[in-house]
Amino acid sequence: MQDSQIAGTKPASRRGFFLGAASVGAAAAAVTVLPKVVEAPASAATPAPKPAPEKGGGYTLSEHVKRYYQTTSA
């Protein structure tokens, strides 16, 4: 028997080495990318909504609706 088998430890394998190297690489990539994530302030990005109409309706011809109509016309 070898000394490593007597002590109860397994010899190092290529599979274990590459698994460890892949884990270290993934962790390094995550650490590199995560600090660059910046949360945008919510109050500055969203404009105040218009009040709801009193007698129903609520349909307004906005820019995105106009764009939709342009894409559907043949």
mmCIF file of the N, C-alpha and C atoms, coordinates in Angstrom:
data_MODEL
# 
_entry.id   MODEL 
# 
loop_
_atom_site.group_PDB 
_atom_site.id 
_atom_site.type_symbol 
_atom_site.label_atom_id 
_atom_site.label_alt_id 
_atom_site.label_comp_id 
_atom_site.label_asym_id 
_atom_site.label_entity_id 
_atom_site.label_seq_id 
_atom_site.pdbx_PDB_ins_code 
_atom_site.Cartn_x 
_atom_site.Cartn_y 
_atom_site.Cartn_z 
_atom_site.occupancy 
_atom_site.B_iso_or_equiv 
_atom_site.pdbx_formal_charge 
_atom_site.auth_seq_id 
_atom_site.auth_comp_id 
_atom_site.auth_asym_id 
_atom_site.auth_atom_id 
_atom_site.pdbx_PDB_model_num 
ATOM 1   N N  . MET A 1 1  ? 0.825   -1.186 0.000   1.00 0.00 ? 1  MET A N  1 
ATOM 2   C CA . MET A 1 1  ? 0.000   0.000  0.000   1.00 0.00 ? 1  MET A CA 1 
ATOM 3   C C  . MET A 1 1  ? 0.869   1.249  0.000   1.00 0.00 ? 1  MET A C  1 
ATOM 4   N N  . GLN A 1 2  ? 0.274   2.307  -0.548  1.00 0.00 ? 2  GLN A N  1 
ATOM 5   C CA . GLN A 1 2  ? 1.008   3.561  -0.582  1.00 0.00 ? 2  GLN A CA 1 
ATOM 6   C C  . GLN A 1 2  ? 0.761   4.336  0.704   1.00 0.00 ? 2  GLN A C  1 
ATOM 7   N N  . ASP A 1 3  ? 1.613   5.304  0.942   1.00 0.00 ? 3  ASP A N  1 
ATOM 8   C CA . ASP A 1 3  ? 1.480   6.102  2.155   1.00 0.00 ? 3  ASP A CA 1 
ATOM 9   C C  . ASP A 1 3  ? 0.193   6.927  2.166   1.00 0.00 ? 3  ASP A C  1 
ATOM 10  N N  . SER A 1 4  ? -0.254  7.396  0.978   1.00 0.00 ? 4  SER A N  1 
ATOM 11  C CA . SER A 1 4  ? -1.465  8.216  0.936   1.00 0.00 ? 4  SER A CA 1 
ATOM 12  C C  . SER A 1 4  ? -2.706  7.395  1.250   1.00 0.00 ? 4  SER A C  1 
ATOM 13  N N  . GLN A 1 5  ? -2.703  6.097  0.919   1.00 0.00 ? 5  GLN A N  1 
ATOM 14  C CA . GLN A 1 5  ? -3.843  5.249  1.216   1.00 0.00 ? 5  GLN A CA 1 
ATOM 15  C C  . GLN A 1 5  ? -3.891  4.895  2.696   1.00 0.00 ? 5  GLN A C  1 
ATOM 16  N N  . ILE A 1 6  ? -2.761  4.786  3.309   1.00 0.00 ? 6  ILE A N  1 
ATOM 17  C CA . ILE A 1 6  ? -2.711  4.444  4.732   1.00 0.00 ? 6  ILE A CA 1 
ATOM 18  C C  . ILE A 1 6  ? -3.223  5.616  5.565   1.00 0.00 ? 6  ILE A C  1 
ATOM 19  N N  . ALA A 1 7  ? -2.862  6.825  5.185   1.00 0.00 ? 7  ALA A N  1 
ATOM 20  C CA . ALA A 1 7  ? -3.269  7.998  5.944   1.00 0.00 ? 7  ALA A CA 1 
ATOM 21  C C  . ALA A 1 7  ? -4.740  8.338  5.724   1.00 0.00 ? 7  ALA A C  1 
ATOM 22  N N  . GLY A 1 8  ? -5.405  7.758  4.711   1.00 0.00 ? 8  GLY A N  1 
ATOM 23  C CA . GLY A 1 8  ? -6.817  8.005  4.472   1.00 0.00 ? 8  GLY A CA 1 
ATOM 24  C C  . GLY A 1 8  ? -7.081  9.131  3.494   1.00 0.00 ? 8  GLY A C  1 
ATOM 25  N N  . THR A 1 9  ? -6.068  9.708  2.901   1.00 0.00 ? 9  THR A N  1 
ATOM 26  C CA . THR A 1 9  ? -6.283  10.777 1.922   1.00 0.00 ? 9  THR A CA 1 
ATOM 27  C C  . THR A 1 9  ? -6.192  10.202 0.524   1.00 0.00 ? 9  THR A C  1 
ATOM 28  N N  . LYS A 1 10 ? -6.932  10.781 -0.405  1.00 0.00 ? 10 LYS A N  1 
ATOM 29  C CA . LYS A 1 10 ? -6.914  10.330 -1.783  1.00 0.00 ? 10 LYS A CA 1 
ATOM 30  C C  . LYS A 1 10 ? -5.856  11.098 -2.556  1.00 0.00 ? 10 LYS A C  1 
ATOM 31  N N  . PRO A 1 11 ? -5.212  10.458 -3.507  1.00 0.00 ? 11 PRO A N  1 
ATOM 32  C CA . PRO A 1 11 ? -4.244  11.186 -4.317  1.00 0.00 ? 11 PRO A CA 1 
ATOM 33  C C  . PRO A 1 11 ? -4.967  12.198 -5.208  1.00 0.00 ? 11 PRO A C  1 
ATOM 34  N N  . ALA A 1 12 ? -4.290  13.276 -5.545  1.00 0.00 ? 12 ALA A N  1 
ATOM 35  C CA . ALA A 1 12 ? -4.869  14.316 -6.386  1.00 0.00 ? 12 ALA A CA 1 
ATOM 36  C C  . ALA A 1 12 ? -5.105  13.772 -7.792  1.00 0.00 ? 12 ALA A C  1 
ATOM 37  N N  . SER A 1 13 ? -6.203  14.182 -8.406  1.00 0.00 ? 13 SER A N  1 
ATOM 38  C CA . SER A 1 13 ? -6.523  13.725 -9.747  1.00 0.00 ? 13 SER A CA 1 
ATOM 39  C C  . SER A 1 13 ? -6.641  14.925 -10.680 1.00 0.00 ? 13 SER A C  1 
ATOM 40  N N  . ARG A 1 14 ? -6.563  14.662 -11.961 1.00 0.00 ? 14 ARG A N  1 
ATOM 41  C CA . ARG A 1 14 ? -6.723  15.735 -12.943 1.00 0.00 ? 14 ARG A CA 1 
ATOM 42  C C  . ARG A 1 14 ? -8.129  16.314 -12.896 1.00 0.00 ? 14 ARG A C  1 
ATOM 43  N N  . ARG A 1 15 ? -9.119  15.453 -12.724 1.00 0.00 ? 15 ARG A N  1 
ATOM 44  C CA . ARG A 1 15 ? -10.496 15.916 -12.676 1.00 0.00 ? 15 ARG A CA 1 
ATOM 45  C C  . ARG A 1 15 ? -10.703 16.897 -11.526 1.00 0.00 ? 15 ARG A C  1 
ATOM 46  N N  . GLY A 1 16 ? -10.161 16.571 -10.381 1.00 0.00 ? 16 GLY A N  1 
ATOM 47  C CA . GLY A 1 16 ? -10.272 17.462 -9.227  1.00 0.00 ? 16 GLY A CA 1 
ATOM 48  C C  . GLY A 1 16 ? -9.543  18.773 -9.450  1.00 0.00 ? 16 GLY A C  1 
ATOM 49  N N  . PHE A 1 17 ? -8.405  18.704 -10.110 1.00 0.00 ? 17 PHE A N  1 
ATOM 50  C CA . PHE A 1 17 ? -7.644  19.916 -10.400 1.00 0.00 ? 17 PHE A CA 1 
ATOM 51  C C  . PHE A 1 17 ? -8.434  20.837 -11.320 1.00 0.00 ? 17 PHE A C  1 
ATOM 52  N N  . PHE A 1 18 ? -8.999  20.282 -12.412 1.00 0.00 ? 18 PHE A N  1 
ATOM 53  C CA . PHE A 1 18 ? -9.729  21.113 -13.359 1.00 0.00 ? 18 PHE A CA 1 
ATOM 54  C C  . PHE A 1 18 ? -11.043 21.628 -12.762 1.00 0.00 ? 18 PHE A C  1 
ATOM 55  N N  . LEU A 1 19 ? -11.669 20.850 -11.904 1.00 0.00 ? 19 LEU A N  1 
ATOM 56  C CA . LEU A 1 19 ? -12.869 21.311 -11.228 1.00 0.00 ? 19 LEU A CA 1 
ATOM 57  C C  . LEU A 1 19 ? -12.535 22.494 -10.311 1.00 0.00 ? 19 LEU A C  1 
ATOM 58  N N  . GLY A 1 20 ? -11.446 22.393 -9.595  1.00 0.00 ? 20 GLY A N  1 
ATOM 59  C CA . GLY A 1 20 ? -11.023 23.495 -8.728  1.00 0.00 ? 20 GLY A CA 1 
ATOM 60  C C  . GLY A 1 20 ? -10.626 24.724 -9.529  1.00 0.00 ? 20 GLY A C  1 
ATOM 61  N N  . ALA A 1 21 ? -9.925  24.513 -10.644 1.00 0.00 ? 21 ALA A N  1 
ATOM 62  C CA . ALA A 1 21 ? -9.521  25.642 -11.487 1.00 0.00 ? 21 ALA A CA 1 
ATOM 63  C C  . ALA A 1 21 ? -10.735 26.336 -12.095 1.00 0.00 ? 21 ALA A C  1 
ATOM 64  N N  . ALA A 1 22 ? -11.742 25.571 -12.506 1.00 0.00 ? 22 ALA A N  1 
ATOM 65  C CA . ALA A 1 22 ? -12.960 26.163 -13.058 1.00 0.00 ? 22 ALA A CA 1 
ATOM 66  C C  . ALA A 1 22 ? -13.714 26.943 -11.990 1.00 0.00 ? 22 ALA A C  1 
ATOM 67  N N  . SER A 1 23 ? -13.748 26.432 -10.775 1.00 0.00 ? 23 SER A N  1 
ATOM 68  C CA . SER A 1 23 ? -14.430 27.129 -9.687  1.00 0.00 ? 23 SER A CA 1 
ATOM 69  C C  . SER A 1 23 ? -13.740 28.447 -9.362  1.00 0.00 ? 23 SER A C  1 
ATOM 70  N N  . VAL A 1 24 ? -12.429 28.435 -9.337  1.00 0.00 ? 24 VAL A N  1 
ATOM 71  C CA . VAL A 1 24 ? -11.671 29.650 -9.057  1.00 0.00 ? 24 VAL A CA 1 
ATOM 72  C C  . VAL A 1 24 ? -11.869 30.664 -10.186 1.00 0.00 ? 24 VAL A C  1 
ATOM 73  N N  . GLY A 1 25 ? -11.901 30.199 -11.421 1.00 0.00 ? 25 GLY A N  1 
ATOM 74  C CA . GLY A 1 25 ? -12.117 31.095 -12.554 1.00 0.00 ? 25 GLY A CA 1 
ATOM 75  C C  . GLY A 1 25 ? -13.494 31.727 -12.530 1.00 0.00 ? 25 GLY A C  1 
ATOM 76  N N  . ALA A 1 26 ? -14.514 30.940 -12.201 1.00 0.00 ? 26 ALA A N  1 
ATOM 77  C CA . ALA A 1 26 ? -15.870 31.474 -12.114 1.00 0.00 ? 26 ALA A CA 1 
ATOM 78  C C  . ALA A 1 26 ? -15.986 32.483 -10.976 1.00 0.00 ? 26 ALA A C  1 
ATOM 79  N N  . ALA A 1 27 ? -15.359 32.197 -9.862  1.00 0.00 ? 27 ALA A N  1 
ATOM 80  C CA . ALA A 1 27 ? -15.394 33.126 -8.739  1.00 0.00 ? 27 ALA A CA 1 
ATOM 81  C C  . ALA A 1 27 ? -14.673 34.425 -9.078  1.00 0.00 ? 27 ALA A C  1 
ATOM 82  N N  . ALA A 1 28 ? -13.547 34.329 -9.767  1.00 0.00 ? 28 ALA A N  1 
ATOM 83  C CA . ALA A 1 28 ? -12.814 35.531 -10.161 1.00 0.00 ? 28 ALA A CA 1 
ATOM 84  C C  . ALA A 1 28 ? -13.628 36.374 -11.145 1.00 0.00 ? 28 ALA A C  1 
ATOM 85  N N  . ALA A 1 29 ? -14.332 35.731 -12.070 1.00 0.00 ? 29 ALA A N  1 
ATOM 86  C CA . ALA A 1 29 ? -15.167 36.463 -13.023 1.00 0.00 ? 29 ALA A CA 1 
ATOM 87  C C  . ALA A 1 29 ? -16.319 37.155 -12.302 1.00 0.00 ? 29 ALA A C  1 
ATOM 88  N N  . ALA A 1 30 ? -16.922 36.485 -11.342 1.00 0.00 ? 30 ALA A N  1 
ATOM 89  C CA . ALA A 1 30 ? -18.031 37.078 -10.594 1.00 0.00 ? 30 ALA A CA 1 
ATOM 90  C C  . ALA A 1 30 ? -17.567 38.277 -9.776  1.00 0.00 ? 30 ALA A C  1 
ATOM 91  N N  . VAL A 1 31 ? -16.418 38.170 -9.155  1.00 0.00 ? 31 VAL A N  1 
ATOM 92  C CA . VAL A 1 31 ? -15.892 39.276 -8.359  1.00 0.00 ? 31 VAL A CA 1 
ATOM 93  C C  . VAL A 1 31 ? -15.549 40.459 -9.249  1.00 0.00 ? 31 VAL A C  1 
ATOM 94  N N  . THR A 1 32 ? -15.110 40.187 -10.460 1.00 0.00 ? 32 THR A N  1 
ATOM 95  C CA . THR A 1 32 ? -14.760 41.263 -11.379 1.00 0.00 ? 32 THR A CA 1 
ATOM 96  C C  . THR A 1 32 ? -16.000 41.998 -11.870 1.00 0.00 ? 32 THR A C  1 
ATOM 97  N N  . VAL A 1 33 ? -17.084 41.281 -12.125 1.00 0.00 ? 33 VAL A N  1 
ATOM 98  C CA . VAL A 1 33 ? -18.280 41.877 -12.712 1.00 0.00 ? 33 VAL A CA 1 
ATOM 99  C C  . VAL A 1 33 ? -19.167 42.529 -11.659 1.00 0.00 ? 33 VAL A C  1 
ATOM 100 N N  . LEU A 1 34 ? -19.329 41.937 -10.503 1.00 0.00 ? 34 LEU A N  1 
ATOM 101 C CA . LEU A 1 34 ? -20.295 42.415 -9.523  1.00 0.00 ? 34 LEU A CA 1 
ATOM 102 C C  . LEU A 1 34 ? -20.063 43.837 -9.017  1.00 0.00 ? 34 LEU A C  1 
ATOM 103 N N  . PRO A 1 35 ? -18.866 44.300 -8.772  1.00 0.00 ? 35 PRO A N  1 
ATOM 104 C CA . PRO A 1 35 ? -18.731 45.676 -8.285  1.00 0.00 ? 35 PRO A CA 1 
ATOM 105 C C  . PRO A 1 35 ? -19.181 46.732 -9.294  1.00 0.00 ? 35 PRO A C  1 
ATOM 106 N N  . LYS A 1 36 ? -19.271 46.396 -10.567 1.00 0.00 ? 36 LYS A N  1 
ATOM 107 C CA . LYS A 1 36 ? -19.659 47.365 -11.579 1.00 0.00 ? 36 LYS A CA 1 
ATOM 108 C C  . LYS A 1 36 ? -21.172 47.532 -11.679 1.00 0.00 ? 36 LYS A C  1 
ATOM 109 N N  . VAL A 1 37 ? -21.958 46.696 -11.009 1.00 0.00 ? 37 VAL A N  1 
ATOM 110 C CA . VAL A 1 37 ? -23.402 46.801 -11.056 1.00 0.00 ? 37 VAL A CA 1 
ATOM 111 C C  . VAL A 1 37 ? -23.818 47.962 -10.161 1.00 0.00 ? 37 VAL A C  1 
ATOM 112 N N  . VAL A 1 38 ? -24.515 48.934 -10.766 1.00 0.00 ? 38 VAL A N  1 
ATOM 113 C CA . VAL A 1 38 ? -24.944 50.116 -10.026 1.00 0.00 ? 38 VAL A CA 1 
ATOM 114 C C  . VAL A 1 38 ? -26.453 50.219 -10.135 1.00 0.00 ? 38 VAL A C  1 
ATOM 115 N N  . GLU A 1 39 ? -27.111 50.398 -9.021  1.00 0.00 ? 39 GLU A N  1 
ATOM 116 C CA . GLU A 1 39 ? -28.556 50.516 -9.022  1.00 0.00 ? 39 GLU A CA 1 
ATOM 117 C C  . GLU A 1 39 ? -28.944 51.959 -9.316  1.00 0.00 ? 39 GLU A C  1 
ATOM 118 N N  . ALA A 1 40 ? -29.825 52.138 -10.290 1.00 0.00 ? 40 ALA A N  1 
ATOM 119 C CA . ALA A 1 40 ? -30.273 53.472 -10.669 1.00 0.00 ? 40 ALA A CA 1 
ATOM 120 C C  . ALA A 1 40 ? -31.290 53.969 -9.653  1.00 0.00 ? 40 ALA A C  1 
ATOM 121 N N  . PRO A 1 41 ? -31.273 55.255 -9.367  1.00 0.00 ? 41 PRO A N  1 
ATOM 122 C CA . PRO A 1 41 ? -32.277 55.786 -8.444  1.00 0.00 ? 41 PRO A CA 1 
ATOM 123 C C  . PRO A 1 41 ? -33.667 55.702 -9.060  1.00 0.00 ? 41 PRO A C  1 
ATOM 124 N N  . ALA A 1 42 ? -34.624 55.200 -8.308  1.00 0.00 ? 42 ALA A N  1 
ATOM 125 C CA . ALA A 1 42 ? -35.964 54.957 -8.832  1.00 0.00 ? 42 ALA A CA 1 
ATOM 126 C C  . ALA A 1 42 ? -36.743 56.253 -9.042  1.00 0.00 ? 42 ALA A C  1 
ATOM 127 N N  . SER A 1 43 ? -36.540 57.258 -8.214  1.00 0.00 ? 43 SER A N  1 
ATOM 128 C CA . SER A 1 43 ? -37.332 58.476 -8.309  1.00 0.00 ? 43 SER A CA 1 
ATOM 129 C C  . SER A 1 43 ? -36.993 59.298 -9.550  1.00 0.00 ? 43 SER A C  1 
ATOM 130 N N  . ALA A 1 44 ? -35.755 59.283 -9.994  1.00 0.00 ? 44 ALA A N  1 
ATOM 131 C CA . ALA A 1 44 ? -35.358 60.084 -11.138 1.00 0.00 ? 44 ALA A CA 1 
ATOM 132 C C  . ALA A 1 44 ? -35.760 59.431 -12.454 1.00 0.00 ? 44 ALA A C  1 
ATOM 133 N N  . ALA A 1 45 ? -35.898 58.115 -12.504 1.00 0.00 ? 45 ALA A N  1 
ATOM 134 C CA . ALA A 1 45 ? -36.158 57.407 -13.752 1.00 0.00 ? 45 ALA A CA 1 
ATOM 135 C C  . ALA A 1 45 ? -37.630 57.391 -14.133 1.00 0.00 ? 45 ALA A C  1 
ATOM 136 N N  . THR A 1 46 ? -38.553 57.433 -13.170 1.00 0.00 ? 46 THR A N  1 
ATOM 137 C CA . THR A 1 46 ? -39.965 57.309 -13.490 1.00 0.00 ? 46 THR A CA 1 
ATOM 138 C C  . THR A 1 46 ? -40.659 58.658 -13.352 1.00 0.00 ? 46 THR A C  1 
ATOM 139 N N  . PRO A 1 47 ? -41.324 59.115 -14.428 1.00 0.00 ? 47 PRO A N  1 
ATOM 140 C CA . PRO A 1 47 ? -42.066 60.368 -14.317 1.00 0.00 ? 47 PRO A CA 1 
ATOM 141 C C  . PRO A 1 47 ? -43.364 60.160 -13.549 1.00 0.00 ? 47 PRO A C  1 
ATOM 142 N N  . ALA A 1 48 ? -43.946 61.228 -13.070 1.00 0.00 ? 48 ALA A N  1 
ATOM 143 C CA . ALA A 1 48 ? -45.197 61.130 -12.322 1.00 0.00 ? 48 ALA A CA 1 
ATOM 144 C C  . ALA A 1 48 ? -46.323 60.714 -13.266 1.00 0.00 ? 48 ALA A C  1 
ATOM 145 N N  . PRO A 1 49 ? -47.148 59.745 -12.886 1.00 0.00 ? 49 PRO A N  1 
ATOM 146 C CA . PRO A 1 49 ? -48.232 59.294 -13.771 1.00 0.00 ? 49 PRO A CA 1 
ATOM 147 C C  . PRO A 1 49 ? -49.334 60.342 -13.866 1.00 0.00 ? 49 PRO A C  1 
ATOM 148 N N  . LYS A 1 50 ? -50.028 60.332 -15.008 1.00 0.00 ? 50 LYS A N  1 
ATOM 149 C CA . LYS A 1 50 ? -51.147 61.256 -15.203 1.00 0.00 ? 50 LYS A CA 1 
ATOM 150 C C  . LYS A 1 50 ? -52.336 60.760 -14.379 1.00 0.00 ? 50 LYS A C  1 
ATOM 151 N N  . PRO A 1 51 ? -53.174 61.667 -13.915 1.00 0.00 ? 51 PRO A N  1 
ATOM 152 C CA . PRO A 1 51 ? -54.351 61.217 -13.156 1.00 0.00 ? 51 PRO A CA 1 
ATOM 153 C C  . PRO A 1 51 ? -55.326 60.467 -14.059 1.00 0.00 ? 51 PRO A C  1 
ATOM 154 N N  . ALA A 1 52 ? -56.046 59.525 -13.495 1.00 0.00 ? 52 ALA A N  1 
ATOM 155 C CA . ALA A 1 52 ? -57.008 58.729 -14.257 1.00 0.00 ? 52 ALA A CA 1 
ATOM 156 C C  . ALA A 1 52 ? -58.190 59.603 -14.663 1.00 0.00 ? 52 ALA A C  1 
ATOM 157 N N  . PRO A 1 53 ? -58.732 59.373 -15.863 1.00 0.00 ? 53 PRO A N  1 
ATOM 158 C CA . PRO A 1 53 ? -59.883 60.173 -16.288 1.00 0.00 ? 53 PRO A CA 1 
ATOM 159 C C  . PRO A 1 53 ? -61.108 59.876 -15.421 1.00 0.00 ? 53 PRO A C  1 
ATOM 160 N N  . GLU A 1 54 ? -61.948 60.879 -15.209 1.00 0.00 ? 54 GLU A N  1 
ATOM 161 C CA . GLU A 1 54 ? -63.101 60.730 -14.328 1.00 0.00 ? 54 GLU A CA 1 
ATOM 162 C C  . GLU A 1 54 ? -64.211 59.889 -14.951 1.00 0.00 ? 54 GLU A C  1 
ATOM 163 N N  . LYS A 1 55 ? -64.404 59.981 -16.270 1.00 0.00 ? 55 LYS A N  1 
ATOM 164 C CA . LYS A 1 55 ? -65.506 59.275 -16.918 1.00 0.00 ? 55 LYS A CA 1 
ATOM 165 C C  . LYS A 1 55 ? -65.036 58.061 -17.702 1.00 0.00 ? 55 LYS A C  1 
ATOM 166 N N  . GLY A 1 56 ? -63.978 57.417 -17.265 1.00 0.00 ? 56 GLY A N  1 
ATOM 167 C CA . GLY A 1 56 ? -63.480 56.237 -17.972 1.00 0.00 ? 56 GLY A CA 1 
ATOM 168 C C  . GLY A 1 56 ? -62.655 56.638 -19.172 1.00 0.00 ? 56 GLY A C  1 
ATOM 169 N N  . GLY A 1 57 ? -62.564 55.748 -20.129 1.00 0.00 ? 57 GLY A N  1 
ATOM 170 C CA . GLY A 1 57 ? -61.728 56.039 -21.290 1.00 0.00 ? 57 GLY A CA 1 
ATOM 171 C C  . GLY A 1 57 ? -60.313 55.621 -20.987 1.00 0.00 ? 57 GLY A C  1 
ATOM 172 N N  . GLY A 1 58 ? -59.480 56.549 -20.741 1.00 0.00 ? 58 GLY A N  1 
ATOM 173 C CA . GLY A 1 58 ? -58.114 56.259 -20.367 1.00 0.00 ? 58 GLY A CA 1 
ATOM 174 C C  . GLY A 1 58 ? -57.189 55.989 -21.535 1.00 0.00 ? 58 GLY A C  1 
ATOM 175 N N  . TYR A 1 59 ? -57.737 55.895 -22.751 1.00 0.00 ? 59 TYR A N  1 
ATOM 176 C CA . TYR A 1 59 ? -56.877 55.635 -23.900 1.00 0.00 ? 59 TYR A CA 1 
ATOM 177 C C  . TYR A 1 59 ? -56.265 56.943 -24.364 1.00 0.00 ? 59 TYR A C  1 
ATOM 178 N N  . THR A 1 60 ? -54.956 56.944 -24.499 1.00 0.00 ? 60 THR A N  1 
ATOM 179 C CA . THR A 1 60 ? -54.279 58.110 -25.049 1.00 0.00 ? 60 THR A CA 1 
ATOM 180 C C  . THR A 1 60 ? -53.368 57.651 -26.171 1.00 0.00 ? 60 THR A C  1 
ATOM 181 N N  . LEU A 1 61 ? -53.263 58.471 -27.173 1.00 0.00 ? 61 LEU A N  1 
ATOM 182 C CA . LEU A 1 61 ? -52.405 58.164 -28.309 1.00 0.00 ? 61 LEU A CA 1 
ATOM 183 C C  . LEU A 1 61 ? -50.989 58.606 -27.955 1.00 0.00 ? 61 LEU A C  1 
ATOM 184 N N  . SER A 1 62 ? -50.244 57.703 -27.336 1.00 0.00 ? 62 SER A N  1 
ATOM 185 C CA . SER A 1 62 ? -48.894 58.028 -26.902 1.00 0.00 ? 62 SER A CA 1 
ATOM 186 C C  . SER A 1 62 ? -47.889 57.608 -27.973 1.00 0.00 ? 62 SER A C  1 
ATOM 187 N N  . GLU A 1 63 ? -46.628 57.885 -27.707 1.00 0.00 ? 63 GLU A N  1 
ATOM 188 C CA . GLU A 1 63 ? -45.573 57.596 -28.683 1.00 0.00 ? 63 GLU A CA 1 
ATOM 189 C C  . GLU A 1 63 ? -45.462 56.102 -28.975 1.00 0.00 ? 63 GLU A C  1 
ATOM 190 N N  . HIS A 1 64 ? -45.551 55.274 -27.951 1.00 0.00 ? 64 HIS A N  1 
ATOM 191 C CA . HIS A 1 64 ? -45.396 53.838 -28.216 1.00 0.00 ? 64 HIS A CA 1 
ATOM 192 C C  . HIS A 1 64 ? -46.602 53.285 -28.978 1.00 0.00 ? 64 HIS A C  1 
ATOM 193 N N  . VAL A 1 65 ? -47.788 53.877 -28.789 1.00 0.00 ? 65 VAL A N  1 
ATOM 194 C CA . VAL A 1 65 ? -48.957 53.444 -29.554 1.00 0.00 ? 65 VAL A CA 1 
ATOM 195 C C  . VAL A 1 65 ? -48.794 53.859 -31.015 1.00 0.00 ? 65 VAL A C  1 
ATOM 196 N N  . LYS A 1 66 ? -48.316 55.064 -31.245 1.00 0.00 ? 66 LYS A N  1 
ATOM 197 C CA . LYS A 1 66 ? -48.060 55.520 -32.621 1.00 0.00 ? 66 LYS A CA 1 
ATOM 198 C C  . LYS A 1 66 ? -47.042 54.625 -33.307 1.00 0.00 ? 66 LYS A C  1 
ATOM 199 N N  . ARG A 1 67 ? -46.002 54.251 -32.577 1.00 0.00 ? 67 ARG A N  1 
ATOM 200 C CA . ARG A 1 67 ? -44.982 53.369 -33.138 1.00 0.00 ? 67 ARG A CA 1 
ATOM 201 C C  . ARG A 1 67 ? -45.576 52.000 -33.486 1.00 0.00 ? 67 ARG A C  1 
ATOM 202 N N  . TYR A 1 68 ? -46.477 51.513 -32.651 1.00 0.00 ? 68 TYR A N  1 
ATOM 203 C CA . TYR A 1 68 ? -47.142 50.240 -32.931 1.00 0.00 ? 68 TYR A CA 1 
ATOM 204 C C  . TYR A 1 68 ? -47.963 50.345 -34.207 1.00 0.00 ? 68 TYR A C  1 
ATOM 205 N N  . TYR A 1 69 ? -48.710 51.419 -34.345 1.00 0.00 ? 69 TYR A N  1 
ATOM 206 C CA . TYR A 1 69 ? -49.529 51.598 -35.536 1.00 0.00 ? 69 TYR A CA 1 
ATOM 207 C C  . TYR A 1 69 ? -48.666 51.673 -36.796 1.00 0.00 ? 69 TYR A C  1 
ATOM 208 N N  . GLN A 1 70 ? -47.494 52.282 -36.686 1.00 0.00 ? 70 GLN A N  1 
ATOM 209 C CA . GLN A 1 70 ? -46.598 52.358 -37.856 1.00 0.00 ? 70 GLN A CA 1 
ATOM 210 C C  . GLN A 1 70 ? -46.068 50.992 -38.229 1.00 0.00 ? 70 GLN A C  1 
ATOM 211 N N  . THR A 1 71 ? -45.812 50.139 -37.254 1.00 0.00 ? 71 THR A N  1 
ATOM 212 C CA . THR A 1 71 ? -45.252 48.813 -37.568 1.00 0.00 ? 71 THR A CA 1 
ATOM 213 C C  . THR A 1 71 ? -46.317 47.872 -38.129 1.00 0.00 ? 71 THR A C  1 
ATOM 214 N N  . THR A 1 72 ? -47.600 48.117 -37.796 1.00 0.00 ? 72 THR A N  1 
ATOM 215 C CA . THR A 1 72 ? -48.642 47.214 -38.293 1.00 0.00 ? 72 THR A CA 1 
ATOM 216 C C  . THR A 1 72 ? -49.195 47.629 -39.641 1.00 0.00 ? 72 THR A C  1 
ATOM 217 N N  . SER A 1 73 ? -48.965 48.870 -40.063 1.00 0.00 ? 73 SER A N  1 
ATOM 218 C CA . SER A 1 73 ? -49.496 49.295 -41.358 1.00 0.00 ? 73 SER A CA 1 
ATOM 219 C C  . SER A 1 73 ? -48.656 48.685 -42.481 1.00 0.00 ? 73 SER A C  1 
ATOM 220 N N  . ALA A 1 74 ? -49.336 48.287 -43.534 1.00 0.00 ? 74 ALA A N  1 
ATOM 221 C CA . ALA A 1 74 ? -48.646 47.617 -44.631 1.00 0.00 ? 74 ALA A CA 1 
ATOM 222 C C  . ALA A 1 74 ? -48.190 48.575 -45.689 1.00 0.00 ? 74 ALA A C  1 
# 
